[in-house]
């Protein structure tokens, strides 16, 4: 740990590796460090006010940031070490007592700040750990991480080319943007006159779709009651005949169908809606077709699996989250829109203090007026740099490997004693949904008591996983089904051995239930 000392407005280091760091500082600063090193006199711990842009703050800044980098690098290496815990779980009230999280009027020293940095990572979930399977976004890509550091260092915005000409969104926001565009396309007057000028609208999505569809309807003033849920089959796929029946019924009730959101990779089952049939229905009834491909859209990178999205090319819009299956660091999302210029017409306000028409470059590169939000991080740079480093074939190999691991898990447990699949057949995505039945439940007759006891199994095992820190897998109920495990694999660090470990760990932690 570096100690920060301050003397006569000059900064130096009182630590063993100081001379090596001083020599590095000479290379980076053109020997400015020489007048900062080895100063004698009365010393006090320094703080934020002694860093750049303070005069002569170069060496203190470089030393502080090097310490932060050392903390992060140690965390990264530890995250990939299978002998370490996925999480050092502490209850929130315990964390509050273990560390000083209070904000004060007076500034803390940089050493205190570093203590906070270490504590933050010490108790964070290691989402890069090869045995972390809890969420759709897992893993840590080194090139993506480097891109994230670069964009934070540049601290640019994306609304004009003077700053950077890229656009990225969150997955839930992308879905809301799609609904916004669909409404504007059918009723452009809504932009100025509002919802009062429109008839009552109707949007359609499957029972297993993401909650952001209803949230978007609420945010746009359309209302959650105007979102009509379409039935799904036993695999969680939207039933096209039910979609058309509900569109016809909505018309008969005086509603105006304007938006259908199909899903390519549902959150729980990983189901892919039949996009070709849905596209036919949307065209027949003149309804905007959106595909929420936040989870499954990246399968387009795989020649082996892209057929699951056949028909997506007919959609009016599509949500895509590279921060999920492609392991781009959070967040990195995109909304792909078929009609060029529609986002501009829908959202632009032509603020003269940002989007001047007489700039010295082609102002069509100023993308900021397409979006509602103005200040945004340059998240798309992470995807671009990773794509440069991996190539399309690199992403394809990563995605194919994750799908292979999910099929391996399915094959291992489908006929294994103590396991029961939530639905039959191989998973379409990396979602593998199953119940683990402890020995005490296996011989029970199917009934309410068995369901009641089985409902408690997954939460208890998950809690034990977190307390031991060995692995993490998500669980949830779905419809009338009691809690089951939903295993998702998007971590490129995972191996067949990690899948075997997961199975054995579930059995070890749940055998006494």
C-alpha positions as CSV (number, residue, x, y, z in Angstrom):
1,X,0.0,0.0,0.0
2,X,1.3,3.4,-0.9
3,X,1.4,6.1,1.7
4,X,0.6,9.6,0.5
5,X,2.6,12.5,2.1
6,X,2.6,16.2,1.4
7,X,5.4,18.6,2.0
8,X,5.7,22.3,1.1
9,X,3.1,21.7,-1.7
10,X,5.3,19.0,-3.2
11,X,4.4,15.3,-3.1
12,X,6.6,12.4,-2.6
13,X,6.3,8.7,-1.7
14,X,7.4,7.0,1.6
15,X,7.4,3.4,0.6
16,X,9.7,0.7,-0.5
17,X,8.8,0.6,-4.3
18,X,9.0,4.4,-4.4
19,X,12.1,4.6,-6.6
20,X,10.7,2.2,-9.2
21,X,7.5,4.2,-9.3
22,X,9.6,7.4,-9.5
23,X,11.4,6.1,-12.5
24,X,8.1,5.2,-14.2
25,X,6.9,8.7,-13.4
26,X,9.9,10.1,-15.1
27,X,9.1,8.2,-18.3
28,X,5.5,9.4,-18.3
29,X,6.0,13.0,-17.2
30,X,9.2,14.0,-18.9
31,X,11.2,14.1,-15.6
32,X,8.7,16.2,-13.8
33,X,8.8,13.6,-11.1
34,X,12.4,14.4,-10.3
35,X,11.5,17.7,-8.5
36,X,8.8,15.9,-6.6
37,X,10.8,13.0,-5.2
38,X,12.8,12.9,-2.1
39,X,11.6,16.2,-0.6
40,X,12.3,16.5,3.1
41,X,10.3,18.3,5.7
42,X,7.2,18.0,7.8
43,X,4.7,15.6,6.1
44,X,0.9,15.0,6.4
45,X,-1.3,12.6,4.6
46,X,-2.7,14.0,1.4
47,X,-6.2,13.9,-0.1
48,X,-8.3,14.7,-3.1
49,X,-7.2,18.4,-3.2
50,X,-3.6,17.3,-3.9
51,X,-4.4,15.4,-7.1
52,X,-4.6,16.8,-10.6
53,X,-5.6,19.4,-11.7
54,X,-3.6,20.8,-8.7
55,X,-0.2,22.3,-9.7
56,X,2.5,19.7,-9.1
57,X,-0.2,17.0,-8.6
58,X,1.2,14.7,-11.3
59,X,3.1,12.2,-9.2
60,X,0.4,12.0,-6.5
61,X,-2.2,11.3,-9.1
62,X,-0.2,8.6,-10.8
63,X,0.6,6.9,-7.6
64,X,-3.0,7.0,-6.4
65,X,-4.3,5.6,-9.7
66,X,-1.6,3.0,-9.7
67,X,-2.8,1.8,-6.3
68,X,-6.4,1.7,-7.7
69,X,-5.2,-0.3,-10.7
70,X,-3.3,-2.7,-8.4
71,X,-6.5,-3.3,-6.4
72,X,-8.5,-3.9,-9.6
73,X,-5.9,-6.2,-11.1
74,X,-5.8,-8.3,-7.9
75,X,-9.5,-8.6,-8.0
76,X,-9.5,-9.7,-11.6
77,X,-7.0,-12.4,-11.1
78,X,-8.8,-13.6,-8.0
79,X,-12.1,-13.7,-9.8
80,X,-10.9,-16.4,-12.2
81,X,-9.4,-18.5,-9.4
82,X,-11.8,-21.4,-8.8
83,X,-10.4,-21.9,-5.3
84,X,-11.8,-18.5,-4.3
85,X,-15.4,-17.7,-3.3
86,X,-17.9,-16.5,-5.8
87,X,-19.1,-14.2,-3.1
88,X,-18.0,-13.4,0.5
89,X,-21.6,-13.1,1.6
90,X,-22.4,-10.7,4.4
91,X,-25.8,-9.5,5.4
92,X,-26.5,-5.8,4.7
93,X,-26.6,-4.8,8.3
94,X,-23.3,-6.6,8.9
95,X,-21.7,-4.7,6.0
96,X,-22.8,-1.4,7.5
97,X,-21.1,-2.3,10.8
98,X,-17.9,-3.5,9.2
99,X,-17.1,-0.4,7.2
100,X,-17.4,3.3,7.5
101,X,-19.9,4.3,4.7
102,X,-20.9,7.6,6.1
103,X,-20.4,10.8,4.2
104,X,-18.8,13.7,6.1
105,X,-18.3,17.4,5.6
106,X,-14.5,17.2,5.7
107,X,-12.6,15.2,3.0
108,X,-11.1,11.8,3.8
109,X,-7.4,11.0,3.0
110,X,-6.6,9.0,-0.1
111,X,-5.6,6.1,2.1
112,X,-9.1,6.1,3.5
113,X,-10.5,6.2,-0.1
114,X,-8.4,3.2,-1.0
115,X,-9.8,1.3,2.0
116,X,-13.3,2.0,0.6
117,X,-12.1,0.7,-2.9
118,X,-10.8,-2.5,-1.4
119,X,-13.9,-3.1,0.7
120,X,-16.2,-2.5,-2.3
121,X,-14.5,-5.3,-4.3
122,X,-13.9,-7.6,-1.3
123,X,-17.7,-8.0,-0.8
124,X,-18.8,-7.7,-4.5
125,X,-20.1,-10.8,-6.3
126,X,-17.4,-12.1,-8.6
127,X,-19.5,-12.1,-11.8
128,X,-16.4,-13.2,-13.8
129,X,-15.9,-16.3,-11.6
130,X,-16.2,-19.5,-13.7
131,X,-18.9,-20.8,-11.3
132,X,-21.1,-17.8,-11.3
133,X,-24.3,-18.6,-13.3
134,X,-26.8,-16.4,-11.6
135,X,-27.6,-13.8,-14.2
136,X,-27.7,-13.4,-18.0
137,X,-24.7,-11.0,-17.8
138,X,-21.6,-12.9,-16.6
139,X,-17.9,-13.1,-17.4
140,X,-15.3,-10.4,-17.8
141,X,-13.6,-9.7,-21.1
142,X,-10.2,-8.0,-20.8
143,X,-10.4,-6.0,-24.0
144,X,-13.9,-4.9,-23.1
145,X,-12.6,-3.9,-19.7
146,X,-9.8,-1.9,-21.3
147,X,-12.4,-0.1,-23.5
148,X,-14.4,0.7,-20.4
149,X,-11.3,2.3,-18.8
150,X,-10.6,4.2,-21.9
151,X,-14.0,5.7,-22.3
152,X,-14.1,6.6,-18.6
153,X,-10.8,8.3,-19.0
154,X,-11.9,10.3,-22.0
155,X,-15.2,11.0,-20.2
156,X,-16.9,11.9,-23.5
157,X,-20.6,12.1,-24.3
158,X,-22.2,10.7,-27.5
159,X,-24.7,13.3,-28.6
160,X,-22.5,15.2,-31.1
161,X,-19.5,14.1,-33.2
162,X,-17.4,16.7,-31.5
163,X,-17.7,14.3,-28.5
164,X,-18.2,10.9,-30.1
165,X,-20.6,9.6,-32.8
166,X,-22.0,6.5,-31.2
167,X,-25.3,5.6,-29.7
168,X,-26.2,2.9,-27.1
169,X,-29.1,2.1,-24.9
170,X,-30.2,-0.2,-22.1
171,X,-32.3,-3.2,-23.0
172,X,-35.4,-2.1,-21.2
173,X,-35.0,1.4,-22.6
174,X,-34.5,-0.1,-26.1
175,X,-37.9,-1.9,-25.8
176,X,-39.5,1.4,-24.7
177,X,-38.0,3.2,-27.6
178,X,-39.4,0.6,-30.0
179,X,-42.9,1.2,-28.6
180,X,-42.3,5.0,-28.8
181,X,-41.4,4.7,-32.5
182,X,-44.3,2.4,-33.3
183,X,-46.7,4.9,-31.8
184,X,-45.1,7.8,-33.6
185,X,-45.1,5.9,-36.9
186,X,-48.9,5.3,-36.7
187,X,-49.8,8.6,-35.0
188,X,-47.1,11.3,-35.6
189,X,-49.3,13.9,-34.1
190,X,-48.7,12.4,-30.6
191,X,-45.3,14.2,-30.5
192,X,-47.0,17.6,-30.2
193,X,-50.5,16.9,-29.1
194,X,-50.0,14.0,-26.7
195,X,-52.0,10.9,-25.9
196,X,-55.3,12.8,-25.6
197,X,-55.3,13.1,-29.4
198,X,-55.1,9.3,-29.9
199,X,-57.6,6.5,-29.7
200,X,-57.0,3.8,-27.1
201,X,-54.0,1.7,-28.3
202,X,-53.2,-2.0,-27.8
203,X,-49.8,-3.6,-27.6
204,X,-49.2,-7.4,-27.6
205,X,-46.5,-9.6,-26.1
206,X,-46.2,-13.1,-24.8
207,X,-47.0,-14.2,-21.2
208,X,-43.2,-15.0,-20.8
209,X,-41.9,-11.7,-22.2
210,X,-39.8,-9.2,-20.3
211,X,-41.5,-6.9,-17.8
212,X,-40.0,-3.9,-19.6
213,X,-42.8,-4.1,-22.2
214,X,-45.4,-3.2,-19.6
215,X,-43.1,-0.8,-17.9
216,X,-42.5,1.0,-21.2
217,X,-46.3,1.2,-21.8
218,X,-46.7,2.8,-18.3
219,X,-43.9,5.3,-18.9
220,X,-45.3,6.3,-22.3
221,X,-48.8,6.9,-20.9
222,X,-50.3,4.0,-22.8
223,X,-51.0,2.1,-19.7
224,X,-50.3,-1.5,-18.6
225,X,-53.9,-2.5,-19.2
226,X,-53.3,-1.8,-22.9
227,X,-50.6,-4.5,-23.0
228,X,-52.3,-7.7,-24.0
229,X,-50.5,-10.9,-23.1
230,X,-50.5,-13.7,-25.7
231,X,-50.5,-17.4,-24.6
232,X,-47.4,-19.5,-25.0
233,X,-46.9,-23.2,-25.6
234,X,-45.3,-25.6,-23.2
235,X,-41.8,-24.4,-24.3
236,X,-42.7,-20.8,-23.6
237,X,-43.1,-19.7,-27.3
238,X,-45.8,-17.3,-28.3
239,X,-48.7,-19.0,-30.1
240,X,-49.3,-17.2,-33.3
241,X,-53.0,-18.2,-33.6
242,X,-53.7,-16.7,-30.2
243,X,-51.9,-13.5,-31.2
244,X,-54.1,-13.0,-34.2
245,X,-57.2,-13.9,-32.2
246,X,-56.4,-11.2,-29.7
247,X,-55.6,-8.6,-32.3
248,X,-59.0,-9.2,-33.9
249,X,-60.7,-9.1,-30.6
250,X,-59.0,-5.8,-29.7
251,X,-60.2,-4.2,-32.9
252,X,-63.7,-5.4,-32.2
253,X,-63.5,-3.7,-28.8
254,X,-62.5,-0.4,-30.4
255,X,-58.8,-0.6,-29.6
256,X,-56.1,0.2,-32.2
257,X,-53.4,-2.5,-32.3
258,X,-50.1,-0.7,-33.0
259,X,-47.2,-2.9,-31.5
260,X,-46.3,-6.5,-31.2
261,X,-43.2,-7.5,-29.2
262,X,-41.9,-10.9,-30.0
263,X,-39.1,-12.4,-27.9
264,X,-35.9,-14.0,-29.1
265,X,-34.7,-15.7,-26.0
266,X,-37.1,-15.3,-23.1
267,X,-35.6,-14.6,-19.7
268,X,-36.6,-17.7,-17.9
269,X,-37.1,-20.5,-20.5
270,X,-34.9,-19.1,-23.2
271,X,-37.6,-19.5,-25.8
272,X,-37.6,-18.1,-29.3
273,X,-41.0,-17.0,-30.6
274,X,-41.9,-18.1,-34.1
275,X,-40.9,-14.9,-35.8
276,X,-41.9,-15.8,-39.4
277,X,-45.5,-16.5,-38.4
278,X,-45.6,-13.4,-36.2
279,X,-44.3,-11.3,-39.1
280,X,-47.1,-12.6,-41.3
281,X,-49.7,-11.5,-38.8
282,X,-48.1,-8.1,-38.2
283,X,-48.1,-7.4,-41.9
284,X,-51.6,-8.6,-42.4
285,X,-52.9,-6.3,-39.7
286,X,-50.6,-3.3,-40.2
287,X,-48.9,-3.6,-36.8
288,X,-45.3,-2.7,-35.9
289,X,-43.2,-5.8,-35.2
290,X,-40.5,-5.5,-32.6
291,X,-38.2,-8.3,-31.6
292,X,-36.8,-8.2,-28.0
293,X,-33.5,-10.0,-28.7
294,X,-31.8,-8.7,-25.6
295,X,-30.9,-12.2,-24.5
296,X,-31.0,-14.3,-27.7
297,X,-30.1,-11.7,-30.4
298,X,-26.4,-12.5,-30.2
299,X,-27.1,-16.0,-31.6
300,X,-27.1,-14.2,-34.9
301,X,-23.3,-14.3,-34.6
302,X,-23.4,-18.1,-34.7
303,X,-23.8,-20.0,-38.0
304,X,-24.9,-23.0,-36.0
305,X,-27.7,-21.3,-34.0
306,X,-28.8,-18.2,-36.0
307,X,-31.7,-20.2,-37.5
308,X,-33.5,-19.7,-34.2
309,X,-34.0,-16.1,-35.3
310,X,-35.3,-16.8,-38.8
311,X,-37.8,-14.0,-39.6
312,X,-36.0,-11.3,-37.6
313,X,-35.1,-9.6,-40.8
314,X,-38.8,-8.7,-41.3
315,X,-39.0,-6.9,-38.0
316,X,-39.4,-3.1,-37.8
317,X,-37.1,-3.0,-34.8
318,X,-34.9,-5.2,-32.6
319,X,-33.3,-4.9,-29.2
320,X,-29.9,-6.4,-28.8
321,X,-27.7,-6.6,-25.6
322,X,-24.1,-7.5,-26.3
323,X,-23.5,-7.2,-22.6
324,X,-25.2,-10.6,-22.2
325,X,-24.1,-13.5,-24.4
326,X,-21.1,-11.6,-25.8
327,X,-19.7,-10.6,-22.4
328,X,-19.3,-6.9,-23.2
329,X,-18.9,-5.1,-19.9
330,X,-22.2,-3.6,-18.6
331,X,-23.8,-1.9,-20.1
332,X,-23.8,-2.2,-23.9
333,X,-27.1,-2.3,-25.7
334,X,-28.5,-1.3,-29.1
335,X,-31.9,-0.7,-30.8
336,X,-31.8,-1.6,-34.5
337,X,-34.5,0.2,-36.5
338,X,-35.4,-0.6,-40.1
339,X,-36.7,2.8,-41.2
340,X,-33.8,5.3,-41.6
341,X,-34.5,8.7,-40.1
342,X,-37.5,7.6,-38.0
343,X,-35.8,8.0,-34.7
344,X,-34.7,11.5,-35.7
345,X,-38.2,12.5,-36.6
346,X,-39.7,11.0,-33.5
347,X,-37.3,12.4,-30.9
348,X,-35.4,15.4,-32.3
349,X,-35.9,18.8,-30.7
350,X,-33.1,20.6,-32.7
351,X,-31.6,22.4,-29.7
352,X,-29.5,25.2,-31.3
353,X,-27.0,25.2,-28.5
354,X,-25.9,21.6,-29.5
355,X,-27.1,20.7,-32.9
356,X,-26.0,23.7,-35.0
357,X,-26.4,23.3,-38.8
358,X,-23.4,25.4,-39.7
359,X,-20.7,23.2,-38.2
360,X,-17.5,22.5,-40.1
361,X,-18.3,18.8,-40.6
362,X,-21.3,16.7,-41.8
363,X,-23.8,17.1,-39.1
364,X,-25.6,13.9,-40.0
365,X,-23.0,12.3,-37.7
366,X,-24.5,14.1,-34.7
367,X,-26.7,11.3,-33.4
368,X,-27.7,12.7,-30.0
369,X,-31.1,14.2,-31.2
370,X,-32.3,10.7,-32.0
371,X,-32.5,9.8,-28.4
372,X,-34.4,11.1,-25.4
373,X,-31.5,11.0,-23.1
374,X,-28.7,13.5,-23.8
375,X,-25.7,12.7,-21.5
376,X,-24.7,9.1,-22.0
377,X,-21.6,7.0,-21.7
378,X,-19.9,5.8,-24.8
379,X,-20.7,2.1,-24.2
380,X,-20.7,1.1,-27.8
381,X,-16.9,1.5,-27.9
382,X,-16.5,-1.6,-25.7
383,X,-18.3,-3.7,-28.4
384,X,-16.3,-2.2,-31.2
385,X,-12.9,-2.8,-29.5
386,X,-13.8,-6.3,-28.6
387,X,-15.0,-7.0,-32.1
388,X,-11.7,-5.7,-33.4
389,X,-9.8,-8.0,-31.0
390,X,-12.0,-11.2,-31.4
391,X,-13.4,-10.9,-34.9
392,X,-16.8,-12.4,-35.6
393,X,-15.4,-15.9,-35.4
394,X,-14.3,-15.2,-31.8
395,X,-17.8,-14.2,-30.8
396,X,-19.2,-17.2,-32.6
397,X,-16.9,-19.6,-30.8
398,X,-17.7,-18.1,-27.5
399,X,-21.5,-18.4,-28.1
400,X,-21.3,-21.9,-29.5
401,X,-19.3,-23.0,-26.4
402,X,-21.9,-21.7,-24.0
403,X,-24.7,-23.5,-25.9
404,X,-22.6,-26.7,-25.9
405,X,-22.2,-26.4,-22.1
406,X,-26.0,-26.0,-21.6
407,X,-26.7,-29.0,-23.7
408,X,-24.1,-30.9,-21.7
409,X,-25.9,-30.0,-18.4
410,X,-29.2,-31.0,-19.9
411,X,-27.9,-34.4,-20.9
412,X,-26.3,-34.9,-17.5
413,X,-29.4,-34.3,-15.4
414,X,-32.4,-35.2,-17.6
415,X,-32.3,-38.8,-16.5
416,X,-30.3,-38.4,-13.3
417,X,-31.9,-39.4,-10.0
418,X,-33.2,-36.4,-8.0
419,X,-33.7,-34.1,-11.0
420,X,-36.8,-33.2,-12.9
421,X,-36.9,-31.0,-16.0
422,X,-39.4,-28.1,-16.1
423,X,-40.1,-28.8,-19.8
424,X,-39.1,-31.6,-22.1
425,X,-36.6,-31.4,-24.9
426,X,-33.2,-29.7,-25.3
427,X,-33.0,-26.0,-24.4
428,X,-33.1,-23.6,-27.3
429,X,-30.8,-21.2,-25.5
430,X,-28.4,-21.7,-22.5
431,X,-31.4,-21.7,-20.1
432,X,-31.7,-25.1,-18.4
433,X,-34.7,-25.2,-16.1
434,X,-35.0,-28.0,-13.5
435,X,-36.1,-29.0,-10.1
436,X,-33.7,-30.7,-7.7
437,X,-35.7,-33.2,-5.5
438,X,-33.9,-34.1,-2.2
439,X,-34.2,-37.8,-1.1
440,X,-37.0,-37.0,1.3
441,X,-39.2,-35.6,-1.5
442,X,-38.6,-38.2,-4.2
443,X,-41.0,-40.8,-2.9
444,X,-43.8,-38.4,-2.0
445,X,-47.0,-38.6,-4.1
446,X,-47.6,-35.6,-6.3
447,X,-49.8,-33.3,-4.4
448,X,-50.1,-30.0,-2.5
449,X,-47.7,-31.1,0.3
450,X,-45.0,-32.1,-2.2
451,X,-45.4,-28.9,-4.1
452,X,-45.2,-26.9,-0.9
453,X,-42.0,-28.6,0.2
454,X,-40.4,-28.5,-3.3
455,X,-41.1,-24.8,-3.5
456,X,-38.7,-24.2,-0.6
457,X,-35.8,-26.3,-1.9
458,X,-34.3,-24.0,-4.5
459,X,-34.3,-20.9,-2.2
460,X,-32.6,-22.8,0.6
461,X,-29.9,-24.3,-1.7
462,X,-29.3,-20.9,-3.2
463,X,-28.9,-19.3,0.2
464,X,-26.4,-22.1,1.2
465,X,-24.5,-21.5,-2.1
466,X,-24.1,-17.8,-1.2
467,X,-23.1,-18.5,2.4
468,X,-20.4,-21.0,1.3
469,X,-19.5,-18.8,-1.7
470,X,-19.1,-21.9,-3.9
471,X,-21.4,-21.0,-6.8
472,X,-24.5,-19.1,-7.7
473,X,-27.6,-20.1,-9.8
474,X,-30.9,-18.3,-10.1
475,X,-34.3,-19.7,-9.3
476,X,-37.9,-18.5,-9.7
477,X,-41.5,-19.7,-10.0
478,X,-43.2,-19.5,-13.4
479,X,-47.0,-19.5,-13.7
480,X,-48.3,-22.4,-11.6
481,X,-44.9,-24.0,-11.4
482,X,-43.2,-23.9,-8.0
483,X,-39.6,-22.5,-7.6
484,X,-37.1,-24.2,-9.9
485,X,-33.5,-23.6,-10.8
486,X,-32.8,-21.6,-14.0
487,X,-29.3,-22.2,-15.1
488,X,-28.0,-19.8,-17.7
489,X,-24.5,-20.0,-19.2
490,X,-23.0,-16.8,-20.7
491,X,-19.6,-16.9,-19.0
492,X,-16.8,-17.8,-21.4
493,X,-14.6,-19.0,-18.5
494,X,-17.0,-21.8,-17.6
495,X,-16.0,-25.4,-18.5
496,X,-17.5,-28.9,-18.4
497,X,-15.8,-29.4,-15.0
498,X,-17.6,-26.4,-13.7
499,X,-20.9,-27.9,-14.8
500,X,-20.0,-31.1,-13.0
501,X,-19.1,-29.1,-9.9
502,X,-22.5,-27.4,-10.0
503,X,-24.4,-30.6,-10.1
504,X,-22.4,-32.1,-7.2
505,X,-22.8,-28.9,-5.2
506,X,-26.5,-28.8,-5.5
507,X,-26.7,-32.4,-4.3
508,X,-24.3,-31.7,-1.4
509,X,-26.2,-28.7,-0.2
510,X,-29.7,-30.1,-0.7
511,X,-29.5,-33.7,0.3
512,X,-30.8,-33.1,3.9
513,X,-33.9,-31.1,2.8
